[in-house]
Amino acid sequence: MKRITNHGFLLMETLIVAIFVVTLTMFIYTNSLPLMGEYERRINYDDIDSVYAANLVRKVLLKDENLASLTAGILEGDVTIRDITDCTLWKQTALCDEIKNQTGIVPSTLGASNDGKIYITRYELSKLKDEIKNNQRFERSNDRGIRTYINYLPRFTTTSVTQGYRLIIVRNVLTKTSEIQKFANIEVIV
């Protein structure tokens, strides 16, 4: 009677385990890479301080008696986005200036051309995103941050949100070595 030997069994077992480990590593890598990118985006986009600052600006905006002129033409489609950073446009000028100083919506302190801004637009961003894509909005080289942020925001097409406004703020935050821009947005329901 012939005896069957186990030559090659160790090689097959090693190959099966190696394929299993490589597959598991690829699965972990492909699922964790987008999470790391999302984490890096969240550092500058919609961080908690910027969201609170946007909420504070929204509250002041809703109390302002000049809200109708600040938002004129936006829902009708005549204007896609309006820069309302200038506090002389507001009725509560002193309060607007104080809120901007407290929240970091100020000109750059390091001489960069990245100033803090307050924008108001329609909540649904399809038209604005198309204008940015066609270089009709924010075409300067130092507007890259706001372009990227608006492209990051999702499009909403339901009728319940297309009739509202979106407040977008750009803050300048001073770190130990430089100044970075942080972005946030919040819905404004009139």
C-alpha positions as CSV (number, residue, x, y, z in Angstrom):
1,M,0.0,0.0,0.0
2,K,1.3,3.4,-1.0
3,R,1.7,6.0,1.7
4,I,0.4,9.5,0.8
5,T,2.7,12.3,2.0
6,N,1.8,15.8,3.0
7,H,4.4,17.5,0.8
8,G,3.1,20.8,-0.4
9,F,0.5,21.2,2.3
10,L,2.6,23.8,4.2
11,L,3.0,25.8,1.0
12,M,-0.8,25.8,0.2
13,E,-1.6,26.7,3.8
14,T,0.9,29.7,3.7
15,L,-0.6,30.9,0.3
16,I,-4.1,30.8,1.7
17,V,-3.2,32.7,4.8
18,A,-1.2,35.3,2.8
19,I,-4.1,35.9,0.4
20,F,-6.4,36.3,3.4
21,V,-4.1,38.8,5.1
22,V,-3.6,40.8,1.8
23,T,-7.4,40.9,1.2
24,L,-8.1,42.0,4.7
25,T,-5.4,44.7,4.5
26,M,-6.8,46.0,1.1
27,F,-10.3,46.1,2.6
28,I,-9.1,48.1,5.6
29,Y,-7.0,50.5,3.5
30,T,-9.8,51.2,0.9
31,N,-12.3,51.9,3.7
32,S,-10.1,54.0,5.9
33,L,-8.6,56.3,3.2
34,P,-11.9,58.2,2.6
35,L,-12.3,58.6,6.3
36,M,-8.9,60.2,6.6
37,G,-9.7,62.6,3.8
38,E,-13.0,63.4,5.5
39,Y,-11.3,64.1,8.8
40,E,-8.8,66.4,7.1
41,R,-11.7,68.3,5.5
42,R,-13.5,68.6,8.8
43,I,-10.5,70.3,10.3
44,N,-11.3,73.4,8.2
45,Y,-14.9,72.8,7.1
46,D,-17.8,73.1,9.5
47,D,-15.7,72.8,12.7
48,I,-17.6,73.5,15.9
49,D,-16.2,77.0,16.4
50,S,-17.1,78.0,12.9
51,V,-20.6,76.6,13.2
52,Y,-21.2,78.5,16.4
53,A,-19.9,81.6,14.7
54,A,-22.2,81.1,11.7
55,N,-25.1,80.6,14.1
56,L,-24.2,83.9,15.9
57,V,-24.1,85.8,12.6
58,R,-27.4,84.2,11.6
59,K,-29.1,85.4,14.8
60,V,-27.8,88.9,14.2
61,L,-28.9,88.8,10.6
62,L,-32.4,87.7,11.5
63,K,-32.7,90.5,14.0
64,D,-31.5,93.1,11.5
65,E,-34.2,95.3,10.1
66,N,-32.4,95.4,6.7
67,L,-32.7,91.7,6.0
68,A,-35.0,92.2,3.0
69,S,-32.5,94.3,1.1
70,L,-29.6,92.0,2.1
71,T,-31.5,89.0,0.5
72,A,-33.2,90.8,-2.4
73,G,-33.2,88.9,-5.6
74,I,-31.6,85.7,-4.2
75,L,-34.7,83.5,-4.2
76,E,-35.9,84.9,-7.5
77,G,-32.6,83.9,-9.1
78,D,-31.4,87.4,-10.0
79,V,-28.5,87.0,-7.6
80,T,-26.8,83.7,-6.8
81,I,-24.6,84.9,-3.9
82,R,-24.2,88.2,-2.1
83,D,-21.2,89.3,-0.1
84,I,-22.7,91.0,3.1
85,T,-19.5,91.4,5.0
86,D,-19.6,95.2,4.9
87,C,-21.4,96.2,8.1
88,T,-22.7,99.4,6.6
89,L,-25.2,97.3,4.7
90,W,-26.7,96.3,8.0
91,K,-28.9,98.4,10.3
92,Q,-27.2,97.2,13.4
93,T,-23.7,98.3,12.3
94,A,-22.0,98.3,15.7
95,L,-23.4,94.8,16.6
96,C,-22.3,93.5,13.2
97,D,-18.7,94.8,13.7
98,E,-18.5,93.3,17.2
99,I,-19.8,89.9,16.0
100,K,-17.3,89.9,13.1
101,N,-14.4,90.7,15.5
102,Q,-15.4,88.0,18.0
103,T,-15.9,85.3,15.4
104,G,-12.8,86.0,13.3
105,I,-14.6,87.3,10.2
106,V,-11.9,90.0,9.8
107,P,-9.3,91.0,7.3
108,S,-6.2,88.9,7.3
109,T,-3.7,90.0,10.0
110,L,-0.6,88.5,8.3
111,G,-1.0,90.6,5.1
112,A,-2.6,87.8,3.1
113,S,-5.5,88.5,0.8
114,N,-7.7,86.0,2.5
115,D,-10.1,88.1,4.3
116,G,-13.0,86.8,6.4
117,K,-16.3,87.0,4.6
118,I,-20.0,86.6,5.1
119,Y,-22.1,85.4,2.2
120,I,-25.7,84.7,1.8
121,T,-27.1,82.6,-1.0
122,R,-30.0,80.3,-1.8
123,Y,-30.0,77.1,0.2
124,E,-30.0,75.0,-3.0
125,L,-26.6,75.5,-4.5
126,S,-26.9,74.0,-8.1
127,K,-26.8,77.4,-9.9
128,L,-23.9,78.7,-7.7
129,K,-21.9,75.5,-8.2
130,D,-22.4,75.8,-12.0
131,E,-21.2,79.4,-12.0
132,I,-18.1,78.3,-10.0
133,K,-17.5,75.5,-12.4
134,N,-17.7,77.9,-15.4
135,N,-15.4,80.4,-13.6
136,Q,-18.1,83.0,-13.3
137,R,-17.7,83.3,-9.5
138,F,-14.6,83.3,-7.3
139,E,-12.2,83.3,-10.2
140,R,-9.3,84.9,-8.4
141,S,-6.5,82.6,-7.2
142,N,-7.0,83.4,-3.6
143,D,-10.6,82.4,-3.8
144,R,-9.7,78.7,-4.1
145,G,-10.7,78.0,-0.5
146,I,-14.3,79.2,-0.9
147,R,-14.6,77.5,-4.3
148,T,-13.5,74.2,-2.8
149,Y,-15.8,74.6,0.2
150,I,-18.9,75.4,-1.9
151,N,-18.1,72.4,-4.1
152,Y,-17.8,70.3,-1.0
153,L,-21.4,71.2,0.1
154,P,-24.1,68.8,-1.0
155,R,-26.9,69.8,-3.5
156,F,-30.4,69.8,-2.2
157,T,-33.3,69.8,-4.7
158,T,-36.4,69.3,-2.6
159,T,-38.8,72.2,-2.7
160,S,-38.8,72.6,1.1
161,V,-35.2,73.8,1.2
162,T,-35.0,75.6,-2.2
163,Q,-37.0,78.5,-0.7
164,G,-34.6,79.2,2.1
165,Y,-31.2,80.9,2.4
166,R,-27.8,79.7,3.3
167,L,-25.3,81.8,5.3
168,I,-21.7,81.0,4.5
169,I,-18.9,82.4,6.6
170,V,-15.1,82.4,6.1
171,R,-13.1,82.9,9.3
172,N,-9.4,83.7,9.7
173,V,-7.9,81.7,12.6
174,L,-4.4,82.5,13.7
175,T,-2.2,79.5,14.6
176,K,1.3,79.5,16.0
177,T,2.9,79.7,12.6
178,S,0.3,80.9,10.2
179,E,-3.3,82.0,9.6
180,I,-5.8,79.5,8.2
181,Q,-9.2,80.0,6.8
182,K,-12.1,78.0,8.3
183,F,-15.6,77.7,6.7
184,A,-19.1,77.1,7.9
185,N,-22.6,77.4,6.7
186,I,-26.0,77.4,8.3
187,E,-29.6,77.6,7.0
188,V,-31.5,80.9,7.4
189,I,-35.2,80.5,7.7
190,V,-37.0,83.9,7.5
